[in-house]
Structures are given as C-alpha cells and as structure tokens.
Amino acid sequence: MYSYSFIPQSELIGFIMFLMLNALVCFIDMVFGFIALFSQASPSASLTEIGTTARSMLILRALLAGIFPTINFKQALYNIRLRSDPNCISAINAILITNYSPDVPWASLNEPGIGLQLVIFAGQMVLWWIFLACIENRTSMRKYVCCCFNRKKRNATNRKKEQAYSSDSMDALEWDDSKLDKDVRDERRMVHANRDSFTSNVVLVRDLVQRFRKRKGKSILRSYSTTVDHLNFYVPKQACFGLLGANGAGKTTTFRMLINAIQPNAGEIIINGKNINETHGDIDMGFCPQFDWLIDDLNVVETLTLFARLKGLSSSIIPTICDDMIQLFGLEHYREREVQNLSGGNKRKVSAAVAFMANPSLVFLDEPTTGLDAGAKRKLWSVIRAARDAGLTIIMTSHSMEECEALCTKIGIMKSGQFICLGSLQHLKTRFGKGYAVRIKVPAERMSEFQQEIKTTLPGVKIQDEQNGVLFCNAPLSSNLSLVFEVLNTKKEQNIIENYSVNQTTLEQIFVRLAGHDVNDDDNLAEADCIPPQLAFNATNAKPGMFVPRINATKSPTRAIYFDTNDFQKRQSDRLFYVLAAVINCALSTSALDNLDLDQYLSAESIDIHL
C-alpha cells in the first residue's frame, strides 16, 4: 500500500484517495459475490455445473484479490467466517455446486482454508517490493535501459548535444555584453579569455543561463523568462563572495545551480577544477540551507556524528571533532537536546556546524544568521572569518548589508538575472557612493547661524536634512577632507557644535540605489522541466545532494537522509495513513460479513428448488 503514496502530493489527499479506492473495490467485490450467488440460485441455473455468469464473477473476484491486498484480506476473513459455520458451507455447496468441507485445515489451498490467500499475500509482498524499488530507482533504471537498448540513439543524442553545446558556446562568446556594467563586462571577458588559467580558482562560473516557464496566463503557449542571463564570475581561494539582490533578481536560482540543486540550461560551473554537471564523484563542499533541513528525532551530537560519518571521517576522531564544533558554535548546553526541541537560532547554529564539518574547501551559506541574536551573530561572524583566513572559500547570500560588509571580500549585486555591480566593498563604495555622509550635532539656538556659516566655509558640503538638532550633510568625493575635519574640529573646540561624524556611503545605500525592487516575480515561474529541448540541451538527469552534492544522487546516502528529510517524514506520515485506511476497510468488510445471514437468504425452500 505504501507504493500508492507516490501518486498524490498531500498526505490528506492520499489518505482520502486510498480510503475511497479500497472502499469502492471492496463494494465491487461484494457485488460480484452476490451476483455469482444469486445467478446460480435462480430457477434457470444448471444443477450440475456452475453457470457462465457465476464463473465470470468468481474470476473477477480472484483478479481483484490478486491486485488489491485489501480484497485478498477480505476474502480470507470470509473463508474464516465460512469455515466456522457448517450450515453456511452446506448452503454454498448446494448453490455454487462446490465441495467445501468444514474439516479442511486452515492452511489448505482449498477453500474454505486460507492457504491460497497466504500464498497470494506472499506474492503481492514480493511484487509490491519490486514495484517500490523500481519507483525509487527509476532514474538509474532509465539510464541502464537507455545504455542497453538505445546505445545508438544515445550516441546520436550525445553528438547532437555536443553540437548544440558548441553552437551555444559560440553564441555565448558573441552575446552582446555592451550594456553590462564596466566591472561586470571586464569580469566576463577575463573569464572567457583565460579559460585554462582560471581552473585554479575554487569556483568559476561561465555564461550561466537558466530559463523558466511562466505559470500564470491562460494561453497554452506560455512565454519563458530568463531568470539568470549569462552570469560570469570567479571566486579565488581564501575569499568570501557575497551574492546579493532584491527579491526576484535571480540570486536564489543562481545559488541553487551552484549547489547542483537544479541544472542550468547553458553555461558551466567549475568547482575545484571540475565541471559539476559532468563530474560523477563527490564535490568537496558544505552547505547551510536557508531553512533548517535537520532530522528532528536526533540530538545535536547525533546529528553532527551522522554528517561526520557521511563525510567519511574516521570513527576514532569523530567524537573529538563533534566536541570541537559544539564548543565553537556555543552549543554546549544543548548537546543532548533533540533538534525538534531547539530554538530557531540554535537550529541555525547546528546547520552552520554541519556545513563546516571536516573543513570542506568550499562552503555555501544561505542567510546563515537568520534568527540569531546579536551575540550569536557576532560569534558566527568570527567563525566565518576564521574559516576564510584558514583557507576556506565561502559563498553566501544575505539580506543584511552589515553582515556582507563585515565578511565579504568580493560582492556582486544582481538585478534581472545579471550583475549590476561587482567588486570589493571599497571599490563599490568608491565607484557608486555619493561621497561622504557628514552628521553634525548642533545646539538648537545655534542651528540657523551654523547652517549659514557652513555654506561659506565648506562650499562643497550640501545640507540634506535636519532632525532633532542633527544636520545630515553630504560631501562629494572631490571634497578636501582635511579641510572638513579642520573646520569641524575648530567648531567643536569653540563649543559651537557638540559632535560630528564623517562616514563613507554604506553598502545598504548603494544596494537600495542600484538594485531597488526587481521586476521578476518568482511566483510566475515554473522549473526547467518545461523548457523546450533546444533550450535545455545542457540539462542532465543529475539530482542534488545537499551536504556533499553528487551528480548521481540516487546513490547518495546524503541526499536520502539530508536533502529529503522532509520527504522522509512525509512518507512516514503517509505510511501511517495508509495502514489506518487498510484497517478501516477490513473492519468494514468484517462488519458486513457479520451482518450477512445466509440462512435468511438461502432458506430450506430455496434449496429444495434444486433438490
């Protein structure tokens, strides 16, 4: 029955469908039984052999019992009930011209024994286990069948893919990048001009393209949206790259392609010199997802031990490493507590600890400090900095500009599937900042006088706003900062102003001015399974692994445990629902049999008709 749970998308819908199906089939089986019984009991029926209608009904009942275990169980209950009453056996023998005996052993293959039902149960168990194994390994089986029976066709397809890839590579080189920002364009041309020398970088992304089909709209021929449009960048060793963007900018899709959760329609992602779309081995990386995909019934120590073993660490060093990770992330007081009983912030710590387990060369962090208090956030920042300084490469997304300023050595801001700026933090501030932000605290009685004075002494400084005795001014980059500091220091010594500060433009101000709100809406997009073949030539059957992404994810224990944890829990709920449905159906069937009084319908007078 568990195999039926793969059909629906919801536990409740699956339970209702399964219950209705079995109730309907049980009712049909009961109707077939009554048709066989009463057709043979009619005056026109033969007295020496069973009629065609009754025989057909019995064959149909046997087929239903072979297909549905619930029907087979129902018929076993019927045989038990029949064998316990000799009067019922006599009536059935008289009507259906059978040779039932109440002395038949329970395990007999002849009715009313239940040996035949037990044999059918055994066959169904083997059949459904094979069917379930085929469902769960359908991807690898499909590959095997293609290799065995469609080798010529597969070779032809590969040639077409190579031709398409070659053609698309030429299109990528000829793609018009004149509208890109200067830094973004230079990065793209650098990546294409030095294809071999850049393989030493930890991450290299070359002309990454992802297209989705729009969900909304009444037209059958729905249009496609390019969510990621020829994205290019590289991340060297011992660096932290911040992938930023407004909602719908394409950063989540880019992140999912980087961890191999979805396949790009075009382009290359090279990690540690290996193209992750073509590599059939493990990629040394860790991943902290945006939502904590952890196993609720394990405690913190068991969770870290599980992923340490999946990472391939030796059993002798796992306890020491787990203790170090617990101490590093401040989980000492929660080491024996189950994950489901942890707060949201502590779950984030566990996910981050799993990502850094065994010092992978590359770590992906998807909003790692969400839900953390200020102290825990600063502590995680120090861990990330220490990991970066120790030689790890980190790629992270975050909505906290303060976090990116504190951690990232290189930042890319996306909009409409492409970078609108790219470079180090200081480079972005210098290039896209609007000068320096000057804030001056002035006593209320001196405010008007000081405003007039600052216009004459510092002509380049513009007053933008005044709130609660604080002047907010802007000084252009060409301003003489030494003169600004000299004038403001003099005014402070003369007690004309109380205090002042001069700061560069923040990353948040640059982000709001450049990115704003993106026009793309992720809710309008469907995944790439709807992409036409000519657009999806580079897609493969690869599936993602979460902690250690694998191309052949059907053989990945990590995917089975980590990436599909929610699906595993859903299947457990499904199993309970389907077992409960089977029990309810059997109870209904038994109740119907108990309420059936054959003596009432097959009285002595009706039997005498045939005698």
Secondary structure as GFF3:
##gff-version 3
##sequence-region A 1 611
A	DSSP	three_ten_helix	2	6	.	.	.	ID=ss1
A	DSSP	alpha_helix	11	41	.	.	.	ID=ss2
A	DSSP	alpha_helix	52	67	.	.	.	ID=ss3
A	DSSP	alpha_helix	69	83	.	.	.	ID=ss4
A	DSSP	alpha_helix	86	96	.	.	.	ID=ss5
A	DSSP	alpha_helix	115	136	.	.	.	ID=ss6
A	DSSP	alpha_helix	138	149	.	.	.	ID=ss7
A	DSSP	alpha_helix	151	174	.	.	.	ID=ss8
A	DSSP	alpha_helix	182	193	.	.	.	ID=ss9
A	DSSP	three_ten_helix	197	200	.	.	.	ID=ss10
A	DSSP	beta_strand	203	214	.	.	.	ID=ss11
A	DSSP	beta_strand	224	235	.	.	.	ID=ss12
A	DSSP	beta_strand	240	245	.	.	.	ID=ss13
A	DSSP	alpha_helix	251	258	.	.	.	ID=ss14
A	DSSP	beta_strand	266	271	.	.	.	ID=ss15
A	DSSP	beta_strand	274	275	.	.	.	ID=ss16
A	DSSP	beta_strand	285	288	.	.	.	ID=ss17
A	DSSP	alpha_helix	300	310	.	.	.	ID=ss18
A	DSSP	alpha_helix	318	328	.	.	.	ID=ss19
A	DSSP	three_ten_helix	332	334	.	.	.	ID=ss20
A	DSSP	three_ten_helix	339	341	.	.	.	ID=ss21
A	DSSP	alpha_helix	344	355	.	.	.	ID=ss22
A	DSSP	beta_strand	362	366	.	.	.	ID=ss23
A	DSSP	alpha_helix	374	389	.	.	.	ID=ss24
A	DSSP	beta_strand	393	397	.	.	.	ID=ss25
A	DSSP	alpha_helix	401	407	.	.	.	ID=ss26
A	DSSP	beta_strand	410	415	.	.	.	ID=ss27
A	DSSP	beta_strand	418	423	.	.	.	ID=ss28
A	DSSP	alpha_helix	425	432	.	.	.	ID=ss29
A	DSSP	beta_strand	436	441	.	.	.	ID=ss30
A	DSSP	three_ten_helix	444	446	.	.	.	ID=ss31
A	DSSP	alpha_helix	447	457	.	.	.	ID=ss32
A	DSSP	beta_strand	462	467	.	.	.	ID=ss33
A	DSSP	beta_strand	470	475	.	.	.	ID=ss34
A	DSSP	alpha_helix	481	493	.	.	.	ID=ss35
A	DSSP	beta_strand	499	504	.	.	.	ID=ss36
A	DSSP	alpha_helix	507	514	.	.	.	ID=ss37
A	DSSP	three_ten_helix	522	524	.	.	.	ID=ss38
A	DSSP	beta_strand	525	526	.	.	.	ID=ss39
A	DSSP	three_ten_helix	528	530	.	.	.	ID=ss40
A	DSSP	three_ten_helix	553	555	.	.	.	ID=ss41
A	DSSP	alpha_helix	557	558	.	.	.	ID=ss42
A	DSSP	pi_helix	559	563	.	.	.	ID=ss43
A	DSSP	alpha_helix	565	594	.	.	.	ID=ss44
A	DSSP	alpha_helix	598	601	.	.	.	ID=ss45
A	DSSP	alpha_helix	604	608	.	.	.	ID=ss46
###
